[in-house]
Amino acid sequence: MTNAAPLKPGPRARRIGNMLRVDHAGEYGAVAIYRGQRAVFDKLPNKARMAELLKEMEDGEAHHLETFDRLLAERKIRPSLLSPFWNAAGFGLGAATALMGEKAAMACTEAVEDVIEKHYAEQIGELENIEPELAGTVRQFREDELEHKATAEEEGARSAPGYRLLSAMIKAGCRTAIKIAEKV
């Protein structure tokens, strides 16, 4: 992506700023979730395969985060003021679901990615005509999120104890975080 100058102040600039702020916060939280999960699985015997799988997904989220870090800096958009909270909440969610077991950790990934890929799809539709290059970046990141969701499903996410409740709670939390991060 080429360097993008800050947009002229106005509704479009505010909207794109809000999008980038929430996307940055989401990727920040996603990295924290995987770190929390790995903090548990890295220490448990016979969990090396799961820890490695989580590391691979974390690396993808870290790439997304680096991209949004750069975009915020280029466009002079402030990140979410709640970044320390997103970090703590993400790490806590990751560790808690990992302590519940591999399937619960995957249920967390599946729920988060379900919300995020839908969120990205909405953004792509909005950005296609006004910022096609940014739309392309978000489109690629959505594809990555869909891959993570598929991996989580293949790893038994929907077989987690209390899957429906766990998934519903995580999805509700993600949707709430999106609304908050757009503004704060």
Number of C-alpha atoms within 10 A of each C-alpha: 9 8 9 13 11 15 13 9 8 8 9 12 15 15 12 21 23 22 20 25 25 23 26 25 26 26 24 23 27 27 25 25 31 28 23 24 29 26 17 18 24 16 11 11 7 10 14 14 11 18 21 14 15 24 17 14 19 21 13 18 24 17 14 24 21 14 16 22 21 14 23 19 15 14 17 13 18 14 23 22 13 13 17 12 12 22 21 15 16 23 22 17 21 28 23 18 23 23 16 12 17 21 21 26 29 29 29 32 28 26 24 24 24 19 18 23 20 14 16 21 16 11 18 20 13 14 18 14 10 12 12 14 15 20 20 15 15 21 19 14 19 20 14 18 25 18 14 25 23 16 17 25 17 11 16 16 24 20 14 20 14 11 17 13 10 16 22 13 13 19 20 14 13 20 14 11 17 21 12 14 23 20 14 14
